[in-house]
Amino acid sequence: MSSTTDKIKGLANEAVGNIKQGVGSVTGNEKLQAEGKAQELKGEAQKTVGDAKDGIKGAAQSAADAVKKI
């Protein structure tokens, strides 16, 4: 997956997780609240993976640029 895909999926999972938590809270459904929290955390992790991929790409490009200058 690309870094952008990871970030988009992460945002979507966070949003759905927050909605599940809210619905679970309003209805008193603790299981739905827990599922929502788990999905939110999954989304945060996906976004972090996307950010890490961007960082690696940036570092690789910087290294390539440095080699070209030699």
PDB file of N, CA, C and O in Angstrom:
ATOM      1  N   MET A   1       0.831  -1.181   0.000  1.00  0.00           N
ATOM      2  CA  MET A   1       0.000   0.000   0.000  1.00  0.00           C
ATOM      3  C   MET A   1       0.876   1.246   0.000  1.00  0.00           C
ATOM      4  O   MET A   1       1.964   1.258   0.577  1.00  0.00           O
ATOM      5  N   SER A   2       0.398   2.269  -0.640  1.00  0.00           N
ATOM      6  CA  SER A   2       1.148   3.520  -0.645  1.00  0.00           C
ATOM      7  C   SER A   2       0.909   4.277   0.655  1.00  0.00           C
ATOM      8  O   SER A   2      -0.019   3.972   1.404  1.00  0.00           O
ATOM      9  N   SER A   3       1.748   5.255   0.910  1.00  0.00           N
ATOM     10  CA  SER A   3       1.601   6.030   2.136  1.00  0.00           C
ATOM     11  C   SER A   3       0.266   6.771   2.152  1.00  0.00           C
ATOM     12  O   SER A   3      -0.368   6.895   3.200  1.00  0.00           O
ATOM     13  N   THR A   4      -0.157   7.260   0.994  1.00  0.00           N
ATOM     14  CA  THR A   4      -1.434   7.981   0.924  1.00  0.00           C
ATOM     15  C   THR A   4      -2.592   7.042   1.222  1.00  0.00           C
ATOM     16  O   THR A   4      -3.523   7.414   1.937  1.00  0.00           O
ATOM     17  N   THR A   5      -2.546   5.828   0.682  1.00  0.00           N
ATOM     18  CA  THR A   5      -3.600   4.839   0.939  1.00  0.00           C
ATOM     19  C   THR A   5      -3.666   4.510   2.422  1.00  0.00           C
ATOM     20  O   THR A   5      -4.749   4.422   3.000  1.00  0.00           O
ATOM     21  N   ASP A   6      -2.502   4.328   3.032  1.00  0.00           N
ATOM     22  CA  ASP A   6      -2.467   4.035   4.475  1.00  0.00           C
ATOM     23  C   ASP A   6      -3.116   5.172   5.267  1.00  0.00           C
ATOM     24  O   ASP A   6      -3.894   4.935   6.190  1.00  0.00           O
ATOM     25  N   LYS A   7      -2.787   6.391   4.896  1.00  0.00           N
ATOM     26  CA  LYS A   7      -3.327   7.540   5.617  1.00  0.00           C
ATOM     27  C   LYS A   7      -4.838   7.653   5.441  1.00  0.00           C
ATOM     28  O   LYS A   7      -5.553   7.931   6.403  1.00  0.00           O
ATOM     29  N   ILE A   8      -5.325   7.442   4.230  1.00  0.00           N
ATOM     30  CA  ILE A   8      -6.767   7.537   3.969  1.00  0.00           C
ATOM     31  C   ILE A   8      -7.516   6.447   4.728  1.00  0.00           C
ATOM     32  O   ILE A   8      -8.536   6.714   5.363  1.00  0.00           O
ATOM     33  N   LYS A   9      -7.010   5.225   4.661  1.00  0.00           N
ATOM     34  CA  LYS A   9      -7.654   4.131   5.384  1.00  0.00           C
ATOM     35  C   LYS A   9      -7.606   4.385   6.888  1.00  0.00           C
ATOM     36  O   LYS A   9      -8.552   4.070   7.610  1.00  0.00           O
ATOM     37  N   GLY A  10      -6.514   4.949   7.343  1.00  0.00           N
ATOM     38  CA  GLY A  10      -6.393   5.270   8.765  1.00  0.00           C
ATOM     39  C   GLY A  10      -7.420   6.290   9.200  1.00  0.00           C
ATOM     40  O   GLY A  10      -8.060   6.128  10.239  1.00  0.00           O
ATOM     41  N   LEU A  11      -7.585   7.343   8.411  1.00  0.00           N
ATOM     42  CA  LEU A  11      -8.588   8.359   8.736  1.00  0.00           C
ATOM     43  C   LEU A  11      -9.989   7.769   8.735  1.00  0.00           C
ATOM     44  O   LEU A  11     -10.802   8.087   9.603  1.00  0.00           O
ATOM     45  N   ALA A  12     -10.272   6.908   7.757  1.00  0.00           N
ATOM     46  CA  ALA A  12     -11.593   6.280   7.683  1.00  0.00           C
ATOM     47  C   ALA A  12     -11.846   5.400   8.903  1.00  0.00           C
ATOM     48  O   ALA A  12     -12.926   5.447   9.491  1.00  0.00           O
ATOM     49  N   ASN A  13     -10.855   4.599   9.284  1.00  0.00           N
ATOM     50  CA  ASN A  13     -11.028   3.740  10.459  1.00  0.00           C
ATOM     51  C   ASN A  13     -11.201   4.558  11.731  1.00  0.00           C
ATOM     52  O   ASN A  13     -11.994   4.199  12.602  1.00  0.00           O
ATOM     53  N   GLU A  14     -10.470   5.641  11.838  1.00  0.00           N
ATOM     54  CA  GLU A  14     -10.634   6.499  13.008  1.00  0.00           C
ATOM     55  C   GLU A  14     -12.051   7.068  13.065  1.00  0.00           C
ATOM     56  O   GLU A  14     -12.685   7.067  14.121  1.00  0.00           O
ATOM     57  N   ALA A  15     -12.539   7.548  11.933  1.00  0.00           N
ATOM     58  CA  ALA A  15     -13.875   8.146  11.891  1.00  0.00           C
ATOM     59  C   ALA A  15     -14.949   7.121  12.236  1.00  0.00           C
ATOM     60  O   ALA A  15     -15.832   7.398  13.047  1.00  0.00           O
ATOM     61  N   VAL A  16     -14.881   5.947  11.629  1.00  0.00           N
ATOM     62  CA  VAL A  16     -15.869   4.906  11.909  1.00  0.00           C
ATOM     63  C   VAL A  16     -15.767   4.465  13.370  1.00  0.00           C
ATOM     64  O   VAL A  16     -16.780   4.228  14.027  1.00  0.00           O
ATOM     65  N   GLY A  17     -14.556   4.361  13.860  1.00  0.00           N
ATOM     66  CA  GLY A  17     -14.367   3.988  15.262  1.00  0.00           C
ATOM     67  C   GLY A  17     -14.984   4.994  16.212  1.00  0.00           C
ATOM     68  O   GLY A  17     -15.604   4.617  17.207  1.00  0.00           O
ATOM     69  N   ASN A  18     -14.816   6.272  15.909  1.00  0.00           N
ATOM     70  CA  ASN A  18     -15.420   7.310  16.750  1.00  0.00           C
ATOM     71  C   ASN A  18     -16.941   7.255  16.707  1.00  0.00           C
ATOM     72  O   ASN A  18     -17.606   7.456  17.723  1.00  0.00           O
ATOM     73  N   ILE A  19     -17.486   6.982  15.529  1.00  0.00           N
ATOM     74  CA  ILE A  19     -18.945   6.862  15.405  1.00  0.00           C
ATOM     75  C   ILE A  19     -19.451   5.681  16.217  1.00  0.00           C
ATOM     76  O   ILE A  19     -20.438   5.801  16.943  1.00  0.00           O
ATOM     77  N   LYS A  20     -18.782   4.546  16.098  1.00  0.00           N
ATOM     78  CA  LYS A  20     -19.176   3.358  16.869  1.00  0.00           C
ATOM     79  C   LYS A  20     -19.129   3.647  18.367  1.00  0.00           C
ATOM     80  O   LYS A  20     -20.024   3.248  19.111  1.00  0.00           O
ATOM     81  N   GLN A  21     -18.080   4.344  18.805  1.00  0.00           N
ATOM     82  CA  GLN A  21     -17.981   4.666  20.228  1.00  0.00           C
ATOM     83  C   GLN A  21     -19.147   5.537  20.666  1.00  0.00           C
ATOM     84  O   GLN A  21     -19.730   5.323  21.729  1.00  0.00           O
ATOM     85  N   GLY A  22     -19.483   6.522  19.836  1.00  0.00           N
ATOM     86  CA  GLY A  22     -20.588   7.411  20.171  1.00  0.00           C
ATOM     87  C   GLY A  22     -21.914   6.689  20.230  1.00  0.00           C
ATOM     88  O   GLY A  22     -22.686   6.883  21.169  1.00  0.00           O
ATOM     89  N   VAL A  23     -22.188   5.858  19.241  1.00  0.00           N
ATOM     90  CA  VAL A  23     -23.436   5.090  19.226  1.00  0.00           C
ATOM     91  C   VAL A  23     -23.466   4.130  20.406  1.00  0.00           C
ATOM     92  O   VAL A  23     -24.493   3.982  21.068  1.00  0.00           O
ATOM     93  N   GLY A  24     -22.346   3.484  20.664  1.00  0.00           N
ATOM     94  CA  GLY A  24     -22.278   2.569  21.803  1.00  0.00           C
ATOM     95  C   GLY A  24     -22.510   3.276  23.116  1.00  0.00           C
ATOM     96  O   GLY A  24     -23.141   2.727  24.019  1.00  0.00           O
ATOM     97  N   SER A  25     -22.005   4.493  23.230  1.00  0.00           N
ATOM     98  CA  SER A  25     -22.189   5.269  24.452  1.00  0.00           C
ATOM     99  C   SER A  25     -23.657   5.661  24.638  1.00  0.00           C
ATOM    100  O   SER A  25     -24.206   5.548  25.733  1.00  0.00           O
ATOM    101  N   VAL A  26     -24.275   6.118  23.563  1.00  0.00           N
ATOM    102  CA  VAL A  26     -25.676   6.551  23.631  1.00  0.00           C
ATOM    103  C   VAL A  26     -26.603   5.380  23.935  1.00  0.00           C
ATOM    104  O   VAL A  26     -27.565   5.526  24.688  1.00  0.00           O
ATOM    105  N   THR A  27     -26.315   4.219  23.349  1.00  0.00           N
ATOM    106  CA  THR A  27     -27.185   3.057  23.533  1.00  0.00           C
ATOM    107  C   THR A  27     -26.787   2.198  24.735  1.00  0.00           C
ATOM    108  O   THR A  27     -27.492   1.250  25.083  1.00  0.00           O
ATOM    109  N   GLY A  28     -25.677   2.523  25.357  1.00  0.00           N
ATOM    110  CA  GLY A  28     -25.210   1.729  26.493  1.00  0.00           C
ATOM    111  C   GLY A  28     -24.593   0.407  26.068  1.00  0.00           C
ATOM    112  O   GLY A  28     -24.499  -0.514  26.879  1.00  0.00           O
ATOM    113  N   ASN A  29     -24.175   0.295  24.832  1.00  0.00           N
ATOM    114  CA  ASN A  29     -23.600  -0.936  24.293  1.00  0.00           C
ATOM    115  C   ASN A  29     -22.075  -0.888  24.465  1.00  0.00           C
ATOM    116  O   ASN A  29     -21.367  -0.291  23.654  1.00  0.00           O
ATOM    117  N   GLU A  30     -21.592  -1.518  25.519  1.00  0.00           N
ATOM    118  CA  GLU A  30     -20.160  -1.499  25.821  1.00  0.00           C
ATOM    119  C   GLU A  30     -19.337  -2.234  24.771  1.00  0.00           C
ATOM    120  O   GLU A  30     -18.197  -1.860  24.494  1.00  0.00           O
ATOM    121  N   LYS A  31     -19.916  -3.284  24.187  1.00  0.00           N
ATOM    122  CA  LYS A  31     -19.197  -4.029  23.151  1.00  0.00           C
ATOM    123  C   LYS A  31     -18.947  -3.132  21.938  1.00  0.00           C
ATOM    124  O   LYS A  31     -17.850  -3.143  21.379  1.00  0.00           O
ATOM    125  N   LEU A  32     -19.947  -2.359  21.529  1.00  0.00           N
ATOM    126  CA  LEU A  32     -19.793  -1.459  20.386  1.00  0.00           C
ATOM    127  C   LEU A  32     -18.785  -0.357  20.711  1.00  0.00           C
ATOM    128  O   LEU A  32     -18.010   0.054  19.847  1.00  0.00           O
ATOM    129  N   GLN A  33     -18.797   0.113  21.940  1.00  0.00           N
ATOM    130  CA  GLN A  33     -17.810   1.116  22.352  1.00  0.00           C
ATOM    131  C   GLN A  33     -16.397   0.546  22.228  1.00  0.00           C
ATOM    132  O   GLN A  33     -15.497   1.213  21.715  1.00  0.00           O
ATOM    133  N   ALA A  34     -16.208  -0.671  22.692  1.00  0.00           N
ATOM    134  CA  ALA A  34     -14.887  -1.307  22.632  1.00  0.00           C
ATOM    135  C   ALA A  34     -14.456  -1.545  21.192  1.00  0.00           C
ATOM    136  O   ALA A  34     -13.293  -1.333  20.848  1.00  0.00           O
ATOM    137  N   GLU A  35     -15.391  -1.985  20.348  1.00  0.00           N
ATOM    138  CA  GLU A  35     -15.068  -2.179  18.932  1.00  0.00           C
ATOM    139  C   GLU A  35     -14.660  -0.853  18.292  1.00  0.00           C
ATOM    140  O   GLU A  35     -13.722  -0.795  17.496  1.00  0.00           O
ATOM    141  N   GLY A  36     -15.370   0.194  18.650  1.00  0.00           N
ATOM    142  CA  GLY A  36     -15.061   1.513  18.116  1.00  0.00           C
ATOM    143  C   GLY A  36     -13.682   1.985  18.531  1.00  0.00           C
ATOM    144  O   GLY A  36     -12.938   2.534  17.718  1.00  0.00           O
ATOM    145  N   LYS A  37     -13.339   1.773  19.792  1.00  0.00           N
ATOM    146  CA  LYS A  37     -12.025   2.178  20.279  1.00  0.00           C
ATOM    147  C   LYS A  37     -10.931   1.388  19.559  1.00  0.00           C
ATOM    148  O   LYS A  37      -9.901   1.947  19.181  1.00  0.00           O
ATOM    149  N   ALA A  38     -11.160   0.090  19.373  1.00  0.00           N
ATOM    150  CA  ALA A  38     -10.176  -0.746  18.679  1.00  0.00           C
ATOM    151  C   ALA A  38     -10.004  -0.273  17.239  1.00  0.00           C
ATOM    152  O   ALA A  38      -8.882  -0.220  16.735  1.00  0.00           O
ATOM    153  N   GLN A  39     -11.104   0.069  16.576  1.00  0.00           N
ATOM    154  CA  GLN A  39     -11.018   0.525  15.198  1.00  0.00           C
ATOM    155  C   GLN A  39     -10.331   1.888  15.115  1.00  0.00           C
ATOM    156  O   GLN A  39      -9.582   2.158  14.176  1.00  0.00           O
ATOM    157  N   GLU A  40     -10.588   2.731  16.093  1.00  0.00           N
ATOM    158  CA  GLU A  40      -9.912   4.031  16.132  1.00  0.00           C
ATOM    159  C   GLU A  40      -8.403   3.849  16.270  1.00  0.00           C
ATOM    160  O   GLU A  40      -7.629   4.508  15.575  1.00  0.00           O
ATOM    161  N   LEU A  41      -7.989   2.967  17.155  1.00  0.00           N
ATOM    162  CA  LEU A  41      -6.560   2.702  17.347  1.00  0.00           C
ATOM    163  C   LEU A  41      -5.932   2.095  16.094  1.00  0.00           C
ATOM    164  O   LEU A  41      -4.787   2.398  15.758  1.00  0.00           O
ATOM    165  N   LYS A  42      -6.690   1.233  15.405  1.00  0.00           N
ATOM    166  CA  LYS A  42      -6.202   0.671  14.141  1.00  0.00           C
ATOM    167  C   LYS A  42      -5.960   1.794  13.138  1.00  0.00           C
ATOM    168  O   LYS A  42      -4.956   1.794  12.425  1.00  0.00           O
ATOM    169  N   GLY A  43      -6.876   2.740  13.089  1.00  0.00           N
ATOM    170  CA  GLY A  43      -6.722   3.869  12.175  1.00  0.00           C
ATOM    171  C   GLY A  43      -5.511   4.710  12.497  1.00  0.00           C
ATOM    172  O   GLY A  43      -4.790   5.146  11.600  1.00  0.00           O
ATOM    173  N   GLU A  44      -5.284   4.939  13.782  1.00  0.00           N
ATOM    174  CA  GLU A  44      -4.101   5.710  14.185  1.00  0.00           C
ATOM    175  C   GLU A  44      -2.825   4.991  13.762  1.00  0.00           C
ATOM    176  O   GLU A  44      -1.868   5.622  13.314  1.00  0.00           O
ATOM    177  N   ALA A  45      -2.817   3.677  13.906  1.00  0.00           N
ATOM    178  CA  ALA A  45      -1.644   2.899  13.509  1.00  0.00           C
ATOM    179  C   ALA A  45      -1.435   2.970  11.997  1.00  0.00           C
ATOM    180  O   ALA A  45      -0.302   3.093  11.532  1.00  0.00           O
ATOM    181  N   GLN A  46      -2.527   2.892  11.229  1.00  0.00           N
ATOM    182  CA  GLN A  46      -2.407   2.981   9.773  1.00  0.00           C
ATOM    183  C   GLN A  46      -1.845   4.333   9.351  1.00  0.00           C
ATOM    184  O   GLN A  46      -1.007   4.407   8.453  1.00  0.00           O
ATOM    185  N   LYS A  47      -2.303   5.395   9.993  1.00  0.00           N
ATOM    186  CA  LYS A  47      -1.790   6.723   9.667  1.00  0.00           C
ATOM    187  C   LYS A  47      -0.300   6.811   9.995  1.00  0.00           C
ATOM    188  O   LYS A  47       0.465   7.419   9.247  1.00  0.00           O
ATOM    189  N   THR A  48       0.109   6.213  11.100  1.00  0.00           N
ATOM    190  CA  THR A  48       1.516   6.216  11.487  1.00  0.00           C
ATOM    191  C   THR A  48       2.363   5.474  10.462  1.00  0.00           C
ATOM    192  O   THR A  48       3.466   5.908  10.133  1.00  0.00           O
ATOM    193  N   VAL A  49       1.851   4.359   9.958  1.00  0.00           N
ATOM    194  CA  VAL A  49       2.564   3.611   8.915  1.00  0.00           C
ATOM    195  C   VAL A  49       2.734   4.496   7.677  1.00  0.00           C
ATOM    196  O   VAL A  49       3.809   4.530   7.079  1.00  0.00           O
ATOM    197  N   GLY A  50       1.685   5.202   7.299  1.00  0.00           N
ATOM    198  CA  GLY A  50       1.773   6.105   6.148  1.00  0.00           C
ATOM    199  C   GLY A  50       2.805   7.196   6.354  1.00  0.00           C
ATOM    200  O   GLY A  50       3.569   7.518   5.445  1.00  0.00           O
ATOM    201  N   ASP A  51       2.826   7.763   7.549  1.00  0.00           N
ATOM    202  CA  ASP A  51       3.814   8.796   7.863  1.00  0.00           C
ATOM    203  C   ASP A  51       5.233   8.234   7.808  1.00  0.00           C
ATOM    204  O   ASP A  51       6.152   8.895   7.324  1.00  0.00           O
ATOM    205  N   ALA A  52       5.403   7.015   8.306  1.00  0.00           N
ATOM    206  CA  ALA A  52       6.724   6.384   8.289  1.00  0.00           C
ATOM    207  C   ALA A  52       7.184   6.134   6.861  1.00  0.00           C
ATOM    208  O   ALA A  52       8.352   6.343   6.535  1.00  0.00           O
ATOM    209  N   LYS A  53       6.266   5.685   6.010  1.00  0.00           N
ATOM    210  CA  LYS A  53       6.622   5.462   4.604  1.00  0.00           C
ATOM    211  C   LYS A  53       7.063   6.767   3.952  1.00  0.00           C
ATOM    212  O   LYS A  53       8.022   6.788   3.181  1.00  0.00           O
ATOM    213  N   ASP A  54       6.364   7.852   4.262  1.00  0.00           N
ATOM    214  CA  ASP A  54       6.759   9.157   3.722  1.00  0.00           C
ATOM    215  C   ASP A  54       8.159   9.534   4.202  1.00  0.00           C
ATOM    216  O   ASP A  54       8.966  10.052   3.430  1.00  0.00           O
ATOM    217  N   GLY A  55       8.442   9.273   5.473  1.00  0.00           N
ATOM    218  CA  GLY A  55       9.754   9.589   6.032  1.00  0.00           C
ATOM    219  C   GLY A  55      10.863   8.797   5.365  1.00  0.00           C
ATOM    220  O   GLY A  55      11.938   9.328   5.089  1.00  0.00           O
ATOM    221  N   ILE A  56      10.599   7.536   5.112  1.00  0.00           N
ATOM    222  CA  ILE A  56      11.594   6.686   4.461  1.00  0.00           C
ATOM    223  C   ILE A  56      11.845   7.170   3.034  1.00  0.00           C
ATOM    224  O   ILE A  56      12.989   7.231   2.584  1.00  0.00           O
ATOM    225  N   LYS A  57      10.772   7.512   2.330  1.00  0.00           N
ATOM    226  CA  LYS A  57      10.928   8.019   0.958  1.00  0.00           C
ATOM    227  C   LYS A  57      11.756   9.302   0.959  1.00  0.00           C
ATOM    228  O   LYS A  57      12.624   9.489   0.106  1.00  0.00           O
ATOM    229  N   GLY A  58      11.486  10.170   1.909  1.00  0.00           N
ATOM    230  CA  GLY A  58      12.228  11.431   1.998  1.00  0.00           C
ATOM    231  C   GLY A  58      13.701  11.207   2.295  1.00  0.00           C
ATOM    232  O   GLY A  58      14.566  11.863   1.714  1.00  0.00           O
ATOM    233  N   ALA A  59      13.983  10.282   3.197  1.00  0.00           N
ATOM    234  CA  ALA A  59      15.368   9.991   3.543  1.00  0.00           C
ATOM    235  C   ALA A  59      16.105   9.366   2.360  1.00  0.00           C
ATOM    236  O   ALA A  59      17.265   9.686   2.101  1.00  0.00           O
ATOM    237  N   ALA A  60      15.425   8.480   1.653  1.00  0.00           N
ATOM    238  CA  ALA A  60      16.045   7.848   0.489  1.00  0.00           C
ATOM    239  C   ALA A  60      16.342   8.887  -0.594  1.00  0.00           C
ATOM    240  O   ALA A  60      17.396   8.851  -1.228  1.00  0.00           O
ATOM    241  N   GLN A  61      15.410   9.803  -0.794  1.00  0.00           N
ATOM    242  CA  GLN A  61      15.627  10.849  -1.798  1.00  0.00           C
ATOM    243  C   GLN A  61      16.774  11.752  -1.395  1.00  0.00           C
ATOM    244  O   GLN A  61      17.578  12.137  -2.244  1.00  0.00           O
ATOM    245  N   SER A  62      16.871  12.102  -0.114  1.00  0.00           N
ATOM    246  CA  SER A  62      17.970  12.939   0.361  1.00  0.00           C
ATOM    247  C   SER A  62      19.308  12.244   0.162  1.00  0.00           C
ATOM    248  O   SER A  62      20.291  12.870  -0.233  1.00  0.00           O
ATOM    249  N   ALA A  63      19.337  10.948   0.438  1.00  0.00           N
ATOM    250  CA  ALA A  63      20.582  10.189   0.248  1.00  0.00           C
ATOM    251  C   ALA A  63      20.956  10.153  -1.229  1.00  0.00           C
ATOM    252  O   ALA A  63      22.126  10.313  -1.578  1.00  0.00           O
ATOM    253  N   ALA A  64      19.973   9.944  -2.095  1.00  0.00           N
ATOM    254  CA  ALA A  64      20.245   9.906  -3.537  1.00  0.00           C
ATOM    255  C   ALA A  64      20.747  11.258  -4.010  1.00  0.00           C
ATOM    256  O   ALA A  64      21.673  11.325  -4.818  1.00  0.00           O
ATOM    257  N   ASP A  65      20.157  12.324  -3.523  1.00  0.00           N
ATOM    258  CA  ASP A  65      20.600  13.659  -3.902  1.00  0.00           C
ATOM    259  C   ASP A  65      22.034  13.914  -3.440  1.00  0.00           C
ATOM    260  O   ASP A  65      22.825  14.524  -4.160  1.00  0.00           O
ATOM    261  N   ALA A  66      22.361  13.447  -2.247  1.00  0.00           N
ATOM    262  CA  ALA A  66      23.716  13.645  -1.700  1.00  0.00           C
ATOM    263  C   ALA A  66      24.746  12.889  -2.541  1.00  0.00           C
ATOM    264  O   ALA A  66      25.843  13.392  -2.783  1.00  0.00           O
ATOM    265  N   VAL A  67      24.392  11.683  -2.984  1.00  0.00           N
ATOM    266  CA  VAL A  67      25.302  10.887  -3.800  1.00  0.00           C
ATOM    267  C   VAL A  67      25.534  11.566  -5.144  1.00  0.00           C
ATOM    268  O   VAL A  67      26.653  11.549  -5.658  1.00  0.00           O
ATOM    269  N   LYS A  68      24.510  12.155  -5.711  1.00  0.00           N
ATOM    270  CA  LYS A  68      24.633  12.836  -7.014  1.00  0.00           C
ATOM    271  C   LYS A  68      25.594  14.025  -6.932  1.00  0.00           C
ATOM    272  O   LYS A  68      26.237  14.371  -7.922  1.00  0.00           O
ATOM    273  N   LYS A  69      25.692  14.642  -5.768  1.00  0.00           N
ATOM    274  CA  LYS A  69      26.555  15.809  -5.601  1.00  0.00           C
ATOM    275  C   LYS A  69      28.022  15.430  -5.495  1.00  0.00           C
ATOM    276  O   LYS A  69      28.897  16.278  -5.670  1.00  0.00           O
ATOM    277  N   ILE A  70      28.296  14.166  -5.211  1.00  0.00           N
ATOM    278  CA  ILE A  70      29.680  13.714  -5.027  1.00  0.00           C
ATOM    279  C   ILE A  70      30.390  13.581  -6.329  1.00  0.00           C
ATOM    280  O   ILE A  70      31.563  13.212  -6.358  1.00  0.00           O
TER     281      ILE A  70
END
